[in-house]
Amino acid sequence: MGIRDIIEGKREWRAHIARVDALPPDYQIVYKEIQKYLFKIGPVELVDGSLLSGIVDFFEEGVASNKGVIELIGNDVAAFCDDLVKDSRTYADIYQESMIGSQRRRK
């Protein structure tokens, strides 16, 4: 990864955060909770940025439709996130697979 890639990545992240900051306060709070949860469970797709951008797109549509954030995602942020990434591999999955593989090699 070159310096230009790093600079472009920062530029894209700042633009993303500006979109989040433009959301109503209740949406911002929920977005930050979603982001924290996703960073914790670590879906592999999170790296390319499309997952978080898609959530902001979804929230922007909800705001435009005059819907509350709870109307969109329900009462359980974790359940919403789990549903988003249910078919995704996580870094925890990769780690677990590597541990199982290393245990098999020892036998």
N, C-alpha and C positions, 0 to 999 in steps of 0.2 A: 504494500500500500504506500503510494507516494504522498508527498506533501499536498499536492493538488486534491487528491482523494480525501485527505483529512480535512482540508479547508472546505471542500464541497459538502462533506458530511456534516460539518459544523453548521454550515449555512442552511442546509436542509433541516437540521434539528431545530435551529432557531426559528425558522419559518413554521415548523410544526408547533413549537411551543407558543408562538404568537397566535396561531389558530386556537389553541387550547385556552389561552388567556382571553380571547374574544368571546368565549362561551359564557353563559350566565353562571353565577357562583355555584349553584347546586350541581350543574354539569361539571364544572371544574373539579369540585370535591370528588365526585364519583369517578371522573377520569383519573385523577391522581391515585385513588384507591385501586382502580383497575390496573393502572401502570405498575403500582407497587406489587400487586398480586402476580401479575405476569412476569415481572422481573424476578420474583421469588421462585416461581415454578419453572421458568426458563424454557418456554417453547422455542424450538430451533428457528421457526419462522420469524421470531421477534427481531432477529438480527437484520433482516432486509427492510424493516420499517413499514411494510404494507399493513401489518396487523394494527398497529397503533394509528396509522393514518386512516384506516378503514373505520376505526372506532370514532375518530373525530368527524369523519364524513357522516356517519350514522347519527352522531349527536347534533351536528349542524342541521341535518334534515329534521330531527326532532324539534329543535328550536324553531325552525321555519314553520313547522306544523303546529306550533304552540302546545307541544306536549311536554309534560314534566319528565325528568330523567327517570324517575321510578316507573312511570308509565312505559318507558322504552325497555328498561332492563329488568324490572321486577325489584323485589325487596332484598334479594341476596346477590351481592356483587360477585362473590366467589362462585356461585352456581352459574351466573352469567358468563364469567371467564372460563369456567370448566367446560361449558357448552361450546364456547368459541374455539377452544383448543382440543376438544375431545379426540379428534383424529390426528393430532399433531404429535410428533416426537418431542420430548423435552430433554434437556441436558441431564436431568435425573434418570431418564430412561437409558440414555447412552452410557451414563456412569454405571447403572445397575447391570446393563448388558456386558460391560467390560469386566465388572467384578465377577459375574457368573462365568465369563470366558476364562478369566485367570484361575478360577477355582477348578474348572474342568481340566485346564492344562496341568495343574498340580497333581491331579489324581492319576 
